[in-house]
Amino acid sequence: MPSLPPWLRTWWSVPLALGVLWALVMLVFMLVGEAIPPKVVTWSWLPFNVYQCALIGRVLMHRELDWPIRRAWLALILANLVSILGDGSWLLIDDYGESPVYHPIGDTFYLLEYPLYLIGLLLLPVARSRGATPGTQPLAAKPPTASRLTLALDLLTVFAAATVVVWDTILRPAAITHADDPIALVFAAGPVIGDVVLLAGTTAMLSRRPDPSTGGALIFLAISMLLYAVIDLAYAAHTVEAAYITGGWLDIGWLIARLLLAVAALRQLEPPGDDDAVQRTATTLDRGAVIVPLAATAIGFVLIVSVITRDASDRGTLGTGIGAACLCALVLVRQTWSSVTQTRLSRSLRRETDKNERLLLNILPAPIANLLKDGRPTEPLAETFQETTVLFADLVGFTPLSSSTPPRALVALLDEVFTRFDALAEVHGLEKIKTIGDAYMAAAGVPDPRPDHAIIAARMALGMREGLREVAVARGVSLDLRIGLHSGPLVAGVIGQRKFAYDLWGDTVNTASRMESHAAPGSIQLSDTTFRQLADHFVTESRGELLIKGKGPMMTHVLLGERTPTP
């Protein structure tokens, strides 16, 4: 059998249990046909209002809660104090046996509750980032301007829809027989409209996905406002027909709604944790948000059609028509603004997506980036390429230069050099693999195979040497370049799950690295394999057989330049 949650197993829940017991007592009296004196019913509201204020006071004094949350509850305690003043005003009425339809002072206090409740809801902060805990990340006191305007338009739409419906279903028919007392009609309809607006505001705030404690409190507030709306609507119908009976099911409903407000305050005091119910509720509200404009449009259309079939000279009918037209216009404004904000959001999202894609393409080749965007494969991304050329380059003289150059200037120099190399790789069609210190690695024929891989790698090597000389002269530094090229098969791909990068493996990579490390400063050294692919297109010079570490004796060549085409 499920037990009560911890936040209900405290001494503060005892008055809550007494309130449920009092509701059962009123239910028994109603079922047996006995009437509870109005004075007793009215007096019974006061202790529960005081109980609510005490609970909200605990929320305000709870320093572990963020200030924006406590500030919102400050408006809610003011609403409860106004409610106490309303109850007190009704207690001052002399004739309890024949209560009037309305009491101007008391009912005015009741109507003042609604703007205070709405202010409290709107003061609730937007959600902190997922995973953050109270005190580690401040809550934003206000949502973005576009979000606030959308919320305001939604609340206006709900207000207009509720006003038109209440007018047409309650006030207009009642005004025919109670035309001499319009104030009674206003006091009867005001709470219904206020309850519906607060219900809309509560659900809108819940859709912002606040922390679990605030979200749980909002769920109970939403249930309370829904119950208030139903009860106040029924009370309005009973009042205009003078059929309200004290101590009946309307008073029981009001009591339960007030107790739910107390439950909301208790829930807010619970330390936040993972609450799937709040997230599921917020997701459901997000999906159901489209109902608001559709329902308002349907209400306006039905009322307009209804007005057409009525007597046009009736002022009540004219008011319904004007209200329905205003409602449809408000929905149009709301949907237009929603379309504008959605377009802006789509553009902003597209810009961010493009930025992320450009960043990803600066790290990984396009085919690999596209595969990763579709989801990380369960197996390592690796592919064998039979015809490739690997280029290694190393700056000669950089180490002694680094000991005499300020760090920022050194990084700026390296950035200028490697930026030139990156531009050459893009121009000639090579794939930059990585930089290691002052070394640069690129490859031709990966990830897109091409038959001229050795030719484009040689052209890039010549351009790199010339580019470095220009930078060295411009900056007045002594730098040279040592480059090695080797052609052959290799494996390319991405391994790991975090901070992954595109890399190459195989004997071709090792041999190209050896060609660079055994090259003379300022030269571009070729393996015999690469030389045979370049002999018809480039001027080379044999360097003879060298003893290469880890490889043994190898025939090597030096690239001098590209042949001039013969006419």
QUIJOVEN-V262416 format. One line per field, one symbol per residue. ss: DSSP state (@ for helix, = for strand, . for the rest). burial: + if it has 9 or more other ideal C-beta (glycine too) atoms within 8 Angstrom, else -. A space follows every 10 residues. Layout:
ss->???
burial->???
This chain:
ss->.....@@@.. @@@@@@@@@@ @@@@@@@@@@ @@.....@@@ @@@@@@@@@@ @@@@@@@@@@ @.....@@@@ @@@@@@@@@@ @@@@@@@@@@ @......... ...@@@@@@@ @@@@@@@@@@ @@@....... .......... ....@@@@@@ @@@@@@@@@@ @@@@@@@@@@ @@@@@@@... .@@@@@@@@@ @@@@@@@@@@ @@@@@@.... .@@@@@@@@@ @@@@@@@@@@ @@@@@@@@@@ ........@@ @@@@@@@@@@ @@@@@@@@.. .....@@@@@ @@@@@@@@.@ @@@@@@@@@@ @@@@@@@@.. ....@@@@@@ @@@@@@@@@@ @@@@@@@@@@ @@@@@@@@@@ @@@@@@@@@@ @....@@@@@ @@@....... ========== ======.@@@ @@....@@@@ @@@@@@@@@@ @@@@@@@@.. ======..== ====...... ..@@@@@@@@ @@@@@@@@@@ @@@@@....= ========== ====...... .====.@@@@ @@@@@@@... ...====@@@ @@@@...=== ========.. .========= ==.....
burial->------++-- -++-++--++ -++--++-++ -----+-+-- ++-+++-+++ +++-++++++ -+--++-+++ ++++++++++ ++++++++++ +-+--+--+- -++--+++++ ++++-+++++ +++++++--- --------+- ------++++ +-++++++++ ++++++++-+ ++-++--+-- ---++-++++ ++++++++++ ++++++++-+ ++++++++++ ++++++++++ ++++++++++ ---+-+++-+ ++++++++++ ++++++++++ -+--+--++- ++--+----- -++-+++-++ +-++-++--- -----+++++ +-++++++-+ +-+++-++-- +--+------ ------+--+ +--++--++- ++-------- ++--+-++++ ++++++++-- +---+----+ --++-+++-+ ++-++--+-+ +++-----++ +++++++-++ --++++++++ +++++-++-- ++------++ ++++++++++ ++++------ -+++-+-+++ +++++++++- +-++++++++ +-++---+-+ -----+-+-- ---++++++- -+-----
